[in-house]
């Protein structure tokens, strides 16, 4: 071999070796805490000892900032539960379509998509919303355990229900939005308002909702499954119920379009979705629902619920982009209609119930009370108003970030809601006064 050719050949070998070594790294941005991310990192590196994985923990918008800051140095994979972040990355063309990494993962559960149409990202795990119940409490008060969302609107649950507030707890936003989409705007708010009129709201700075119900302070609470399972562990009288109409929060994973270590990224995503990787989700302390249906069929799987099973909960129809656009508006409406006037709402609801019992044979009075109840459950804006881009821009998540215009609009809502409450009280009192004559 001639000297020049020999030098060129050696240089190519060195460059190839450097390229290979360079790809044996992986940088992952995730919102998962160490109790989830570390077991996956360790298991992946055990199966792929040639790859060194760096996990960068960032939540919510900080994750997008971290990806942007490292645009030159490079992030390979984004892995987390924020649907808005994935939508933002898709809109900015920052994610590359997935291919064989998905394996034979289904595209949907029922009508619920497990990825975007172009497969820029895919579901990694499911978290289900439902009811944590304390059966000792329910038996004491002669109450049945709920089986679906509409059960929580039953009058006999009044005083025995605990609900989260979406402006205080981010995971609480999704179930209310799913109810609005599944029931429709007006019926959805009617259901949510009725539930709230029967419930206590979880105060800030207290023990978790799941812990309080598990301890028997209330009979039923709206909760997410993995929190609830931690609370009911070791308690024979507490359990978690998935409703007939399922509400799932989906965590996702995607590969950055400019990933500096694309082969390592593909191997990591494939591992996350494999039966081995998905099986990690069933470990105590993680307790999430795998999206790979094969995991549920493994004999050694410790499965509490199989979303793919025949007869399992039916996923509610859910439009992700709609939820993202109006999440700030829905959160603000919840506070305006429920959180701030909650004591008055509960008092007024009970007053109407008392008036209805007194006016059982008076059709005219019952019609007036029905109108009064309608006032309580009608939001200050309709679905078209909530879909207005200017209204959506006014109400980002977090009251601290509201403009003065947002605060002024919110004050208008509150004034209208308080007026409806006063009108409902007047009607109920008038019916009660007439019935005692």
C-alpha positions as CSV (number, residue, x, y, z in Angstrom):
1,X,0.0,0.0,0.0
2,X,1.3,3.4,-0.9
3,X,2.1,5.9,2.0
4,X,-0.7,8.3,1.0
5,X,-3.2,5.6,0.6
6,X,-2.1,4.0,3.9
7,X,-2.4,7.4,5.7
8,X,-5.9,8.0,4.2
9,X,-7.1,4.5,5.2
10,X,-5.8,4.9,8.8
11,X,-7.5,8.4,9.1
12,X,-10.8,6.9,7.9
13,X,-10.5,4.2,10.5
14,X,-9.9,6.7,13.3
15,X,-12.8,8.9,12.1
16,X,-15.1,5.9,12.0
17,X,-14.0,4.9,15.5
18,X,-14.6,8.4,16.8
19,X,-18.0,8.5,15.2
20,X,-18.9,5.1,16.7
21,X,-17.6,6.2,20.2
22,X,-19.5,9.5,19.8
23,X,-22.8,7.6,19.2
24,X,-22.3,5.5,22.3
25,X,-23.8,8.3,24.4
26,X,-27.3,9.4,25.0
27,X,-28.8,12.6,26.4
28,X,-32.4,12.4,27.6
29,X,-34.5,15.3,28.9
30,X,-37.3,14.0,31.1
31,X,-39.8,15.2,33.7
32,X,-39.7,11.8,35.4
33,X,-38.2,11.8,38.9
34,X,-35.5,9.5,39.9
35,X,-37.8,6.8,41.2
36,X,-38.9,6.3,37.5
37,X,-36.0,7.5,35.4
38,X,-33.2,5.7,37.3
39,X,-34.6,2.2,37.0
40,X,-35.0,2.6,33.3
41,X,-31.5,4.1,32.9
42,X,-29.9,1.3,34.8
43,X,-31.9,-1.4,32.9
44,X,-31.1,0.1,29.5
45,X,-27.4,0.4,30.3
46,X,-27.3,-3.2,31.6
47,X,-28.8,-4.3,28.3
48,X,-26.6,-1.8,26.3
49,X,-23.3,-1.6,28.2
50,X,-21.7,0.3,25.3
51,X,-24.1,3.3,25.8
52,X,-23.6,5.9,28.5
53,X,-26.9,7.6,29.4
54,X,-27.2,11.2,30.7
55,X,-30.5,12.1,32.3
56,X,-31.4,15.8,32.5
57,X,-34.4,16.4,34.7
58,X,-36.7,19.3,33.8
59,X,-40.4,19.8,34.2
60,X,-42.9,21.6,32.0
61,X,-41.6,24.6,30.1
62,X,-38.2,24.2,31.6
63,X,-37.8,21.0,29.5
64,X,-38.3,23.0,26.3
65,X,-35.8,25.6,27.5
66,X,-33.3,22.8,28.2
67,X,-33.7,21.4,24.8
68,X,-33.2,24.8,23.2
69,X,-30.2,25.6,25.3
70,X,-28.5,22.4,24.3
71,X,-29.5,22.7,20.6
72,X,-25.8,22.8,19.7
73,X,-24.6,20.3,22.3
74,X,-27.5,18.1,21.6
75,X,-30.4,16.4,23.2
76,X,-31.4,13.0,21.8
77,X,-34.7,12.1,23.5
78,X,-37.6,13.9,25.2
79,X,-39.5,11.7,27.6
80,X,-42.3,13.0,29.7
81,X,-45.9,13.6,30.5
82,X,-46.4,17.2,29.2
83,X,-48.7,17.0,26.1
84,X,-48.2,20.7,25.5
85,X,-44.4,20.2,25.2
86,X,-44.8,17.4,22.6
87,X,-47.2,19.5,20.6
88,X,-44.8,22.5,20.7
89,X,-41.9,20.3,19.5
90,X,-44.0,18.9,16.7
91,X,-45.1,22.4,15.6
92,X,-41.5,23.5,15.6
93,X,-40.5,20.4,13.6
94,X,-38.1,19.4,16.4
95,X,-39.1,15.7,16.5
96,X,-38.3,13.0,13.8
97,X,-40.9,10.4,12.9
98,X,-40.5,7.1,14.7
99,X,-40.1,3.9,12.8
100,X,-39.2,0.4,14.0
101,X,-38.6,1.7,17.5
102,X,-42.4,1.4,18.1
103,X,-42.3,-2.3,17.4
104,X,-45.9,-3.6,17.3
105,X,-47.3,-1.1,19.6
106,X,-51.0,-0.4,18.9
107,X,-51.9,3.0,17.4
108,X,-54.8,3.4,19.8
109,X,-56.8,2.1,22.8
110,X,-60.4,2.2,21.7
111,X,-60.7,5.7,20.2
112,X,-57.7,7.1,22.2
113,X,-54.7,7.6,19.9
114,X,-51.3,6.6,21.4
115,X,-49.3,9.0,19.2
116,X,-49.7,11.8,16.7
117,X,-50.7,10.9,13.1
118,X,-47.2,11.2,11.8
119,X,-45.7,9.3,14.8
120,X,-43.4,12.0,15.8
121,X,-43.9,10.7,19.3
122,X,-45.6,7.7,20.9
123,X,-47.2,6.8,24.2
124,X,-44.9,5.3,26.8
125,X,-47.3,4.7,29.7
126,X,-50.8,5.5,30.8
127,X,-52.0,6.9,34.1
128,X,-55.7,6.4,34.8
129,X,-58.0,8.7,36.6
130,X,-60.8,7.3,38.8
131,X,-62.0,7.0,42.4
132,X,-60.1,6.2,45.5
133,X,-62.6,4.8,48.0
134,X,-62.6,3.9,51.7
135,X,-65.0,1.0,52.0
136,X,-65.3,1.1,55.8
137,X,-66.4,4.8,55.5
138,X,-68.9,3.9,52.7
139,X,-70.4,1.0,54.7
140,X,-70.7,3.2,57.7
141,X,-72.7,5.8,55.7
142,X,-74.6,3.1,53.7
143,X,-73.2,4.3,50.4
144,X,-72.3,2.2,47.3
145,X,-68.9,2.5,45.7
146,X,-69.1,4.6,42.5
147,X,-68.7,2.9,39.1
148,X,-68.8,5.9,36.8
149,X,-68.4,9.6,36.8
150,X,-72.2,10.4,36.9
151,X,-72.4,8.4,40.1
152,X,-70.6,11.3,41.9
153,X,-73.6,13.6,41.0
154,X,-75.9,11.5,43.3
155,X,-77.3,13.4,46.2
156,X,-76.4,10.7,48.7
157,X,-72.7,11.4,48.1
158,X,-73.1,15.0,49.5
159,X,-70.5,15.6,52.2
160,X,-68.6,12.4,51.5
161,X,-66.6,13.4,48.4
162,X,-63.2,15.1,48.0
163,X,-62.2,16.8,44.8
164,X,-58.9,18.3,43.6
165,X,-58.6,21.9,42.3
166,X,-56.9,22.1,38.9
167,X,-55.3,25.5,39.5
168,X,-53.5,23.9,42.6
169,X,-52.8,20.5,41.2
170,X,-51.7,20.1,37.5
171,X,-52.7,16.5,37.3
172,X,-56.3,17.5,38.2
173,X,-56.8,19.4,34.9
174,X,-57.2,16.4,32.7
175,X,-60.1,14.6,34.2
176,X,-62.3,17.7,34.2
177,X,-61.4,18.4,30.6
178,X,-62.2,14.9,29.6
179,X,-65.6,15.2,31.2
180,X,-66.2,18.4,29.3
181,X,-65.3,16.7,26.0
182,X,-67.1,13.5,26.7
183,X,-70.3,15.1,28.1
184,X,-70.3,18.3,26.0
185,X,-69.6,21.8,27.4
186,X,-73.0,22.4,29.1
187,X,-73.6,18.8,30.4
188,X,-70.0,18.5,31.4
189,X,-70.1,21.7,33.6
190,X,-73.4,20.6,35.0
191,X,-71.8,17.3,36.1
192,X,-68.7,19.0,37.5
193,X,-70.7,21.6,39.3
194,X,-73.0,19.0,40.8
195,X,-70.0,16.9,42.0
196,X,-68.4,20.1,43.5
197,X,-71.7,21.0,45.3
198,X,-71.5,17.6,47.0
199,X,-67.8,17.7,47.7
200,X,-65.1,19.3,49.9
201,X,-62.2,20.7,47.9
202,X,-58.7,19.7,48.7
203,X,-57.1,22.6,50.6
204,X,-53.6,23.7,49.7
205,X,-50.8,22.6,52.0
206,X,-52.7,19.5,53.3
207,X,-52.0,15.8,53.0
208,X,-52.7,14.3,49.6
209,X,-56.2,13.6,48.5
210,X,-55.5,9.9,48.2
211,X,-54.0,9.7,51.7
212,X,-57.0,11.5,53.2
213,X,-59.5,9.1,51.6
214,X,-57.4,6.1,52.4
215,X,-57.3,7.2,56.0
216,X,-61.1,7.4,56.1
217,X,-61.5,11.2,56.3
218,X,-63.8,11.0,53.2
219,X,-65.5,8.1,51.4
220,X,-64.6,8.9,47.8
221,X,-62.0,11.0,46.1
222,X,-61.1,11.8,42.5
223,X,-57.5,10.6,42.0
224,X,-54.9,9.4,39.6
225,X,-54.1,5.7,39.9
226,X,-50.4,5.6,40.8
227,X,-50.8,8.1,43.6
228,X,-53.9,6.2,44.9
229,X,-52.1,2.8,44.8
230,X,-49.3,4.2,47.0
231,X,-52.0,5.4,49.5
232,X,-54.0,2.2,49.6
233,X,-50.9,-0.1,49.9
234,X,-51.3,-2.2,53.1
235,X,-54.9,-0.9,53.7
236,X,-57.6,-3.6,53.3
237,X,-60.4,-1.1,53.4
238,X,-59.1,1.3,50.7
239,X,-58.9,0.7,46.9
240,X,-58.9,2.4,43.6
241,X,-61.7,2.0,41.0
242,X,-61.4,2.7,37.3
243,X,-64.6,4.2,36.0
244,X,-66.6,2.6,33.1
245,X,-65.6,5.6,31.1
246,X,-61.9,5.7,31.3
247,X,-59.8,8.9,31.6
248,X,-56.2,8.4,30.8
249,X,-53.2,10.7,31.0
250,X,-50.6,9.6,28.4
251,X,-46.8,10.0,28.9
252,X,-44.9,10.1,25.7
253,X,-41.4,9.7,24.2
254,X,-39.9,11.2,21.0
255,X,-36.5,11.5,19.3
256,X,-35.2,15.0,18.5
257,X,-34.7,15.7,14.8
258,X,-31.2,16.9,15.4
259,X,-30.3,14.1,17.9
260,X,-26.4,13.8,17.9
261,X,-26.7,10.2,18.9
262,X,-29.5,8.9,16.7
263,X,-28.7,5.2,17.0
264,X,-28.5,5.3,20.8
265,X,-31.8,7.2,20.8
266,X,-33.5,4.6,18.6
267,X,-32.2,1.8,20.9
268,X,-33.4,3.7,24.0
269,X,-36.9,4.3,22.7
270,X,-37.2,0.7,21.5
271,X,-36.2,-0.5,25.0
272,X,-38.7,1.8,26.7
273,X,-41.5,0.2,24.5
274,X,-40.2,-3.4,24.7
275,X,-41.8,-5.9,27.1
276,X,-38.7,-5.7,29.2
277,X,-38.8,-2.0,29.5
278,X,-42.5,-1.8,29.9
279,X,-42.4,-4.4,32.6
280,X,-40.5,-1.9,34.8
281,X,-43.6,0.2,35.0
282,X,-45.3,-2.5,37.1
283,X,-42.7,-2.3,39.8
284,X,-43.9,-1.2,43.3
285,X,-43.2,2.5,43.7
286,X,-43.7,3.1,39.9
287,X,-47.1,1.5,39.4
288,X,-48.0,2.8,35.9
289,X,-50.0,1.2,33.1
290,X,-47.8,-0.1,30.2
291,X,-48.9,0.7,26.6
292,X,-47.4,-2.6,25.3
293,X,-50.3,-5.1,25.5
294,X,-47.9,-8.0,25.6
295,X,-46.8,-7.1,29.1
296,X,-50.3,-7.8,30.5
297,X,-50.1,-11.4,29.1
298,X,-46.9,-12.3,30.8
299,X,-47.5,-14.7,33.7
300,X,-45.1,-12.9,36.0
301,X,-46.8,-9.5,35.4
302,X,-48.2,-8.0,38.6
303,X,-51.2,-6.4,37.0
304,X,-54.0,-4.6,38.8
305,X,-55.8,-3.5,35.6
306,X,-55.5,-4.2,31.9
307,X,-56.8,-1.4,29.7
308,X,-56.7,-3.7,26.7
309,X,-58.9,-6.4,28.3
310,X,-62.4,-7.1,26.9
311,X,-64.9,-5.4,29.2
312,X,-62.3,-2.9,30.5
313,X,-63.1,0.8,30.8
314,X,-63.8,2.5,27.5
315,X,-61.5,5.4,26.9
316,X,-63.5,8.7,26.7
317,X,-63.1,10.6,23.4
318,X,-60.4,13.2,23.8
319,X,-59.0,15.9,21.5
320,X,-55.5,16.7,22.8
321,X,-55.0,20.0,20.9
322,X,-58.4,21.3,22.2
323,X,-57.4,20.5,25.8
324,X,-54.1,22.3,25.4
325,X,-55.6,25.4,23.9
326,X,-58.2,26.0,26.6
327,X,-56.6,24.5,29.7
328,X,-56.0,27.9,31.2
329,X,-59.6,29.0,30.5
330,X,-61.1,25.9,32.0
331,X,-58.9,26.2,35.1
332,X,-59.9,29.9,35.5
333,X,-63.6,29.0,35.1
334,X,-63.3,26.2,37.7
335,X,-61.9,28.8,40.2
336,X,-64.5,31.4,39.3
337,X,-67.5,29.0,39.5
338,X,-66.3,26.5,42.2
339,X,-63.1,27.3,44.1
340,X,-63.9,30.9,45.2
341,X,-67.6,30.6,45.9
342,X,-67.5,27.0,47.1
343,X,-69.0,27.5,50.5
344,X,-71.9,29.6,49.0
345,X,-72.3,27.0,46.2
346,X,-72.7,24.2,48.7
347,X,-75.1,26.2,50.9
348,X,-77.2,27.2,47.9
349,X,-77.4,23.7,46.5
350,X,-78.6,22.3,49.8
351,X,-81.2,25.1,50.1
352,X,-82.5,24.2,46.7
353,X,-82.7,20.6,47.7
354,X,-84.6,21.5,50.8
355,X,-87.0,23.6,48.8
356,X,-87.5,20.8,46.3
357,X,-88.5,18.4,49.1
358,X,-91.0,20.9,50.4
359,X,-92.5,21.5,47.0
360,X,-92.9,18.0,45.8
361,X,-96.5,18.4,44.6
362,X,-96.1,22.0,43.3
363,X,-95.1,21.8,39.7
364,X,-94.7,25.5,39.3
365,X,-92.4,25.8,42.3
366,X,-90.3,22.8,41.0
367,X,-90.0,24.5,37.6
368,X,-88.7,27.6,39.3
369,X,-86.2,25.6,41.3
370,X,-85.0,23.8,38.2
371,X,-84.3,27.2,36.7
372,X,-82.4,28.3,39.8
373,X,-80.3,25.1,39.6
374,X,-79.6,25.8,35.9
375,X,-78.3,29.2,37.0
376,X,-75.8,27.6,39.3
377,X,-74.4,25.2,36.7
378,X,-74.2,27.5,33.7
379,X,-70.7,28.9,33.0
380,X,-70.3,32.6,32.3
381,X,-69.1,31.8,28.7
382,X,-70.2,29.1,26.3
383,X,-67.9,26.7,24.5
384,X,-67.5,29.1,21.6
385,X,-66.3,31.8,24.0
386,X,-63.9,29.3,25.6
387,X,-62.5,28.5,22.1
388,X,-61.9,32.2,21.3
389,X,-58.1,32.6,20.7
390,X,-58.2,36.0,22.5
391,X,-59.8,34.6,25.6
392,X,-57.4,31.7,25.6
393,X,-54.5,34.1,25.3
394,X,-55.8,36.1,28.3
395,X,-55.7,33.1,30.6
396,X,-52.4,31.2,30.7
397,X,-51.9,28.7,33.5
398,X,-51.0,30.4,36.7
399,X,-52.8,33.4,38.1
400,X,-49.5,35.2,38.8
401,X,-49.0,35.5,35.0
402,X,-52.4,37.0,34.3
403,X,-52.5,40.5,32.8
404,X,-54.8,43.2,34.1
405,X,-57.2,42.5,31.2
406,X,-57.4,38.9,32.4
407,X,-58.1,40.0,36.0
408,X,-60.8,42.4,34.7
409,X,-62.5,39.6,32.7
410,X,-62.3,37.2,35.6
411,X,-64.0,39.8,37.8
412,X,-66.8,40.1,35.3
413,X,-67.3,36.3,35.5
414,X,-67.3,36.4,39.3
415,X,-69.9,39.1,39.4
416,X,-72.2,37.2,37.1
417,X,-71.7,34.0,39.1
418,X,-72.4,35.7,42.4
419,X,-75.5,37.2,40.9
420,X,-76.7,33.8,39.8
421,X,-76.0,32.4,43.3
422,X,-78.1,35.2,44.9
423,X,-80.9,34.7,42.4
424,X,-81.0,31.0,43.1
425,X,-81.0,31.6,46.9
426,X,-83.9,34.1,46.5
427,X,-85.9,31.5,44.5
428,X,-85.3,28.7,47.0
429,X,-86.2,30.9,50.0
430,X,-89.4,32.1,48.3
431,X,-90.5,28.5,47.6
432,X,-89.7,27.5,51.2
433,X,-91.6,30.5,52.5
434,X,-94.6,29.6,50.4
435,X,-94.6,26.0,51.5
436,X,-94.7,27.0,55.2
437,X,-97.8,29.2,54.8
